[in-house]
Amino acid sequence: MSGKRKRVVLTIKDKLDIIKKLEDGGSSKQLAVIYGIGETTVRDIRKNKEKIITYASSSDSTSLLAKRKSMKPSMYEELDKAMLEWFNQQRAKGNPISGPICAKRAEFFFYALGMDGDFNPSAGWLTRFKQRHSIREINIRNERLNGDETAVEDFCNNFRDFIERENLQPEQIYNADETGLFWKCLPSRTSVIKGKGAISGQKSIEERVTIMCCANATGLHKLKLCVVGKAKKPRSFKSTDTLNLPVSYFSQKGAWMDLSIFRQWFDKIFVPQVREYLRSKGLQEKAVLLLDNSPTHPNENVLRSDDGQIFAKYLPPNVASLIQPLDQGVISTMKRNYRAGLLQNNLEEGNDLKSFWKKLTLLDALYEIAMAWNLVKPVSISRAWKQILPVIEEKEGLDFDEQDISVATVATILQHTKGLENMTTENLEKWFEIDSTEPGYEVLTDSEIIRRAQGQTEESSENEEEEIELIPEKHVNHTAALQWTENLLDYLEQQGDMILPDKLVIRKLRATIRNKQKMTNSSQ
């Protein structure tokens, strides 16, 4: 008679490994034997795959995921969702975060969400919040976050030690970065303001996509651009198979990069293409992908090939803006190439500029942006790594006099473009930079964070805003609102035929108004 199987409690990392093996064709029976668990447990992990991946993706620490064994929800689930969304955005921006700042923000969201009772964001709450989401460190107090040269030097030294230990060559070191692109933004002259001409960029959410560039440190391996649009199959694609596009195309309702798309890109595009390139160069199939702290970038445990040889590593929040390679002029060069290419196409076709822009489709834009990326020279990418890997400059003997497309070149094209012949260099620069600060991820306002935490859809939120705009504004303070709810409760108490749920609804409303009143008083 066989003995009873010893109970095994898997860590989150173990569950991620099982999910990877299942996706690669592993059987529940085999995995149950390997991990010493029941087949039912393996099937449960398969069933909860997305929940586990989402949890791990939003976690900050790989080491904590290797220890954590449960995804125990917070007592205040809506508050937890709002705080995690807010925290990820602050970290991505490199904004200062401390325990007291988190506590104050948690109190704000508690009352804004209309939650019942009193809430004390104590040190214990903060510790549990960090544990639930495997957050390694929450205190980022450095006041020089945007210019911490010491932190840059420390990271670069540590990263060079890391690649030496891992025996990685520049060909095996990659960077990826997202940006927003207004692909149909028309340059035009407007009325003279203070003696200067101005650029009028007609921007539309429908004409915005997210683009992610990825290349290795030599600039010799540039992956196909990853583009995220709103529509799954835009009308301009017609019978075009998305697999045959010059870019890797994904869709998301806001045309933003998100955790799911990034993971798909890493597993299905990045890893296979990197393996193929390294094989062609006779190099070991091992590589690291350097990333910033965007909320759309999953935890390092999620971004790892099955054999663990291709993996991600993160830049510290306070140095990413200073040294992330693709953000050091590479992406802006690609955008310049794109806009200059469109103007050149218009000139060659002899069209009126407005007619040309009107006929421009997303499919046209994707081919043009792919060409713009191809035109970015390897030298432009290599020199963007000079702070992190100065050895590349020494080894490759780069010619730093080599220039990408200049403003003067585009100005020459404009001299032959009807309506834009006299555009100034200043205005041209403004047009080039019109989406330079567009992130690849959705930046949420406090109101949007609250709606998302409450599970409201984007569509319902938009409808609510439209309805509010149609109603004339009438200010009612909290004291008056509370008095009305008290009066209504008194009325219901006097009605013998009123059922209990009606009273509970009004009591809930009264609690919400009281919390809002507390929030207002605490902020004054």
ABEGO torsion letter per residue (X at the ends): XBBBBBBBBBBAAAAAAAAAAAAAGBBAAAAAAAAGBBAAAAAAAAAAAAAAAAAAAABABAAAAAABABBBBBABAAAAAAAAAAAAAAAAAGBBBBAAAAAAAAAAAAAAAGBBEBBBBBAAAAAAAAAAAGBABABBABAAAAABAAAAAAAAAAAAAAAAAAGBBAAABBBBBBBBBBAABBBBBBBBBGGBBBBBBBBBAAABBBBBBBBBAAGABBBBBBBBBABABBAAAEABBAAABABBBBBBAAGBBBAAAAAAAAAAAAAAAAAAAAAAAGBBBBBBBBBBABAABBBAAABBBAAGABBBBBBBAAAAAAABAAAAGAAAAAAAAAAAAAAAAAAAAGBBAAAAAAABBAAAAAAAAAAAAAABBAAAAAAAAAAABAAAAAAAGBBAABBBBBAAAAAAAAAABBGAAABBAAAAAAAAAAAAABBABBBBBAAAAAAAAAGBBAAAAAAAAAAAAABBBBBBBAAAAAAAAAAAAAAAAABAABBAAAAAAAAAAAAAAAAAAAAAAAAX
